[in-house]
């Protein structure tokens, strides 16, 4: 297999790339990385010393590609599918990149702060940092509520890079800091995302690992049942 994706199915940034791959039916070999296993971690660090997943390995070109946005853009350049995830128009392309960064930096990052803090011993937890992360999420939700008032997708007429970033970010963020009832446009956008076949497939792949998620008891029931259509 020319393309190898080093990943963990539960990891939100890995899910972002998986959605892009599934959108275009791109063939790849998934290789699960268990960073808690010393041997597995050491082998992965030989590939990418920073130890961050996902990493795409293109064996045919002898290239190792890190960072989710760069991976998806690399796929667009060298392994394009029938459904481009970056618009051809330069202004629209810039807009897709903007909202990709928005979801990574202002939804994913604070969500992960809350999750990793829950995993720490109580005497090492950062209550102030978590409060700030929750405030950031509430601000991001309000911005998305305005943004999605008259839109179907985040950055263009079609599903794009920005939506690949939004789906896993909002999936986990909505668990740790639920969407306010006063944000119906955000909720409707999230519903469109999770009904997307590529996103449903990613959720299905993550389901066996849900017990590892520190907020597992808060996962909505609709995501806990097996989705036969996603297989």
N, C-alpha and C positions, 0 to 999 in steps of 0.2 A: 504494500500500500504506500503510495507516494506521500500522502499526508498523514501525520500522526499528531493527535492532540493529547497532550498531557493534562489531566484534569481530575477533578472530583465532582461527581454529579450533584452534590449538595451545594457546592460553592456558587455564589451568585454571579461572579465574574466569569466563571466557566460556562454557566448557563447562557450568558450573553452571546458567547461565541457559538455555542451549540445551536442556539436559535438561528443564527445566521447560516450555519451549515445546513440545518434542516430546511430552511426556507428555500434553498436552491438544490436540495438533494445532493449535496457535494459528498462524494465518497471520502471517508477518512477512517483511520483506526484510532479508537479511543484507548488511552492507556491511563488507568487509574493510578493516582499518586496518593500514597498514604504518608503524609509528612510526620505522623506520629510514630511511624515505624523507622527505626534507625537505618536499616539497610536500604529501604525504599527511599528515604530522605537523602541519604548519601548519593545514591545513584542519580537522583533528580538534580541534586546540587552540582554534579559534574556537568549537567546539561545547562543549567541556569543557576549560578551561584547565589542569586538573590532569593531563590526559593519561593518565588511567587508563581501561582498557577492562574490561568492556563498558559501553556507554551505550545506553539505550533511548530512542528518540524516538517519541513518540505524536503524529503529525501532526494527527490529528483533534482532539485536545485542546490542541495547541500546548504540549506538556510534554516536557521533557528529564529523564530519570530516571537517576541514577547509583546505584552500589552494588548488588551482586548481590541481597542479601536484600530491599532496598527494591524493586528491579525485580520480583522474584517476587511480593512482596506487592501491588505495584501491579497486576500482571497478574491476581492473584486478585480484586482489587476491581473493575477496569474491563474486563477481558477474561477472565472466568472460563470454565473448560472443564468437562468432565464429571468430571474427577478433581481435587478440591480438594487442594492441597498443604499447606494449613494447617488443622488440625482446628478444628471449630466450638467444641468445649468449651474454655473459657478455660485450664484447667489443662493440657490436652493441647497446646493452642496454644503455651503458654509453654515446654513441654518441647521442642517442635519447634524453637522459636527458640533454646533453650539449646544443643541439639546441632548446630544450624546454626552457631552461633558457635563451638562447640568445634572443628568441622572447619575452619572458616575460620582461626581464631586459633592452634590448636595442632597442626594437620596441614598446612594450606596454607602458613601463614606460615613455619614452619621448613623445609618442603620448598623453598620458593622461595629462602630464604636459601642453601641448599646449591647450588641450580641457578645462581643469579646469581653466587655466588662462583666456581664453575667457569668462568664466562665471563670473569673478570677476569685480567689479567696475573699471573703467579706472584708478583711482588713486591708486589702489592696485595691478595692473598688474605688472608682473615680466618680463620686456622686455628682459633683459639679460638672464634670465633663459630659456625663450622661444627660443631665438636665439641659446643657447647651445643645447636645445632639438632638434631643427631642424638640427643642425650640427651632432648630434648623429644619427638621422634617416638617414641622407645622408651617413654617414659612414657605418651604418648597411646595407643600400641598396647596397652599393658597395661590401660589403662582401658577401651578398646573391647573387649578380650578378655573382661573381666568384664561389661561392659554387654551384649554380644551373646550371652552364654551361654544365655539363654532367650528371645531375641527374634529376630524375622525382620527387622524394620526398626528404624531407629535411635531413633525417637521416638513411634511410634504403631502401630496395627495395620496401617496401610497405608503405602505409599510417600509420603514427605512432603518438605517443604523440607529437612529434615535430611539426607535421603538424596541429594537433588540436590547438596548441598554435599559429602557424603562421597565420592561416586563419583570425581570428578576429583582430589580431594585424595588419596585413597588410591591411585588409579592411579599418579600420579607419585611419591608418597611411597614406595610399595612398590618402585619402581625404584631410587631413590637410597638408601633404607635399607630393605632387604627385611624382610618380616614374619618375626619369629622362629618357628622350627618349633613352639615351645611355645604358639603362639597359634592353635589350630585354629578357634575361634569367629570370630575376626577374619578369617581366611582364607576361611571359609565365607560370611561376610557380604559380603566383597569379591567372591566368585564370584557371589553373587546379584545384586549391583549390576551387574557387567559383563555379565550375561546379560539384563538389562533391555533391551527393544528401544530405548528412548530413549537409553540409555547406549551401546549398541552402535552406534547411528547416529552419536553424537558421536565415538566412537573412529574410526569409519570416515571421518568428515569430517576428522579430525586426521591420519590416516595419511600423506597426501602431504607433510606438514610435519614428520614425525618426524625426518628428517635434521638439522633445525635444533636439535633438543633435544640439549644437551651430553652427556647420558647415553644417547644413541640406541642405542649398541651393547649396552646392558643391558636394552632393552625385551624382554619375553618373546616368544618366537616366536608364541604363540597370538594376539598382537595385531598381528602383521605381515602376516598373510594377509588378503586382501579378504573381507569378510563380505557375501555376496549378500543375506542376509535383512535386513540393516540398511538397505538402500537403498530 
